């Protein structure tokens, strides 16, 4: 429950275009709209990196949507997720 409330708080502060929540090694859209292919690709990274929980947010910026990650997402997974976003956005 605490992770859910923290995710809601982070989302409200940053007003992302979308958020993908990882819980129990399962990636799912938490808010907004994002290509389903991106979520599926995120799931593959989650499984490979064994990420138990976390949050991936797409923040609106003048240059386009930029991904931001909760601290639970390891550095080793962040660049692959950015690369995937470039493919599916």
C-alpha positions in Angstrom: 0.0 0.0 0.0 2.8 2.4 0.8 4.3 2.0 -2.7 1.0 2.8 -4.2 0.6 6.0 -2.1 4.2 7.1 -2.9 3.6 6.5 -6.6 0.4 8.6 -6.5 2.4 11.4 -4.7 5.2 11.3 -7.3 2.7 11.4 -10.1 0.9 14.4 -8.7 4.1 16.4 -8.3 5.4 15.8 -11.8 2.2 15.5 -13.8 3.6 12.9 -16.2 2.1 12.0 -19.6 2.1 8.4 -18.4 3.4 6.2 -15.6 4.2 2.5 -15.7 4.3 0.8 -12.3 6.3 -2.2 -11.5 5.0 -4.3 -8.6 5.9 -7.9 -7.9 8.0 -8.0 -11.1 5.0 -7.0 -13.2 4.9 -3.9 -15.4 1.5 -2.2 -16.0 0.2 1.2 -17.0 -0.6 3.2 -13.9 -1.7 6.4 -15.5 -1.9 8.0 -18.9 -1.6 6.3 -22.2 1.5 4.5 -23.5 1.9 2.0 -26.4 1.2 -1.5 -25.2 4.4 -2.7 -27.0 6.4 -0.4 -24.8 4.8 -1.9 -21.6 5.5 -5.4 -22.9 9.2 -4.4 -23.6 9.4 -2.9 -20.1 8.2 -6.3 -18.7 11.1 -8.0 -20.5 13.6 -5.6 -18.9 11.9 -6.1 -15.5 12.3 -9.9 -15.8 15.9 -9.7 -17.0 16.9 -7.3 -14.3 14.7 -8.9 -11.7 13.1 -5.6 -10.7 10.6 -6.2 -7.9 9.0 -2.7 -7.8 9.4 0.8 -9.2 8.0 3.5 -11.3 8.7 4.7 -14.9 7.3 8.1 -15.7 7.1 9.9 -19.0 7.4 13.6 -18.3 6.3 16.2 -20.9 9.2 18.4 -21.9 9.6 20.9 -24.7 11.8 18.4 -26.6 9.3 15.6 -26.1 8.6 13.0 -23.4 11.5 12.3 -21.2 11.6 9.2 -19.0 12.2 9.5 -15.3 12.6 6.5 -12.9 12.1 5.9 -9.2 15.1 4.9 -7.2 14.1 1.3 -7.2 14.9 1.1 -10.9 18.6 0.2 -11.2 21.0 2.1 -13.4 21.6 -1.0 -15.5 17.9 -1.0 -16.6 17.5 2.7 -17.2 19.3 3.1 -20.6 17.7 0.0 -22.1 14.3 1.5 -21.1 15.2 4.8 -22.7 16.2 3.0 -25.8 12.9 1.1 -25.9 11.0 4.4 -25.4 12.7 5.8 -28.5 11.6 2.8 -30.5 8.0 2.8 -29.4 7.2 6.5 -29.0 
